[in-house]
Amino acid sequence: MKMNRQRSAEVMVRSRKIFPGGVNSPVRSFRSVGGDPIVFSHGRGKYLTDVDGNTYIDFCGSWGPLILGYSHPAVLSAVEKQAARALTFGAPSEEEVKLAEKIQTWMPGLEMMRFVNSGTEATMSAIRVARAATGRNKFVKFEGCYHGHADCLLVKAGSGLATLGQASSAGVPEACVQDTITGVYNSIEGIEEIFARWGGEIAAVIVEPMAANMGLVLPEKGFLEALRTQCSTHGSVLIFDEVMTGFRVARGGAAEAFAVQPDLWTFGKIVGGGLPAAAYGGKKSVMEHVAPLGRAYQAGTLSGNPLAMAAGLATLTAMEECDAFNRLEKTGQALDALVQQHLAAAIRSGRVSFVRKASFFCFFFGSKQPPRNFTQVASTDMNLFNQVYHRWLDAGLYMGPSGYEVGFLSTEHTVDDVERLVRVVAESI
Ligand SMILES: *Cc1c(COP(=O)(O)O)cnc(C)c1O
């Protein structure tokens, strides 16, 4: 069934005149999957409605924040109450303290933190602070991990287990990436090689402890442990970028789920409950380098914005009240069972592989095994993904428009919803 998206198309004609590619963030443009972006009007619970009045079951959740679905009553009411008091102070408020204290009850290792406005700011600042704390310049990231768009993080990998300093974006001077070392995800040998070569110069290792920006790639046993060991041995700061996994993979994030403690964390997405907020924090001995306590400068006019703080606090509180992690795990297990039921033969023949952890899920096409790193992800069948993607849309199921993205379950999804998702895959391949 083809949906009428006339009005979406009309709005996009206007958008393209004003915004580069018609969007305010590139992946929204549908370049990856082909076709035209859908322009949305409103959301309620698991449902998302576009400007033509078509309704979809949403598995994107605005790229992660909406773990409770759209317009959760407790979140809306918290935002409305705060809006009546003030939209911003640019001065301390109790809201930011309340959210920070709530986060600490979920993540006791987080001794000190700071709120910022986006995940990009959080990772950029965490790296600056790690450099300030160690007095070193180099840091390590892994190919396929996304940490936002700060200059020093826009690097591409070459061949081999370690690459130094190649920008992946125009407009990034070589000088900005000359200290960025790129490693291979899940390669213990790779990280050992990097530290053997540059150990004393490495300020930090930043990693998505479960990679969710190249589809879903789980850390293999020993990988995060090796990062921890190398960082501890060489006095480098281990940064877990939990912008995606924080408050979603487990109460204590990936650090708890995979039982490895970083020195610093970065958060975003869920922490703002759908409004722009993010955070970085961790060991007091590192965070004390942040201004005005220390000499690493970092600031923000709207940081700790009371509206975003209220939305974040209401989201975490509602998650506690509805036992969100258990609920999501039950839906996730139902999804696993449905995949086994409808896709077992396709999995055996290597037509598709499926990965799920907590409320994250991902289908890779044309891949016998779930990929372990970016090179393997990039060699999956993205054309087939794109075909399935449009079938999902036609069946009224919305996902992030790229084969390099993951699907998200919310507490609103039922077994019926995930069954529809799996049926479309089974029918498409
Ligand atoms: C989304 C994301 C970011 C960037 O966050 P923005 O708020 O989009 O700047 C950074 N790291 C990870 C792991 C992310 O998923």
The ligand as an ORCA input file, in Angstrom:
! r2SCAN-3c Opt
* xyz 0 1
  C      23.947     10.884     18.960
  C      25.302     10.612     19.425
  C      26.241     11.635     19.643
  C      25.985     13.066     19.237
  O      24.955     13.637     19.969
  P      24.251     14.963     19.382
  O      23.314     15.374     20.465
  O      23.578     14.543     18.108
  O      25.323     15.962     19.143
  C      27.450     11.311     20.205
  N      27.744     10.043     20.536
  C      26.880      9.037     20.335
  C      27.255      7.657     20.748
  C      25.640      9.278     19.768
  O      24.815      8.264     19.533
*
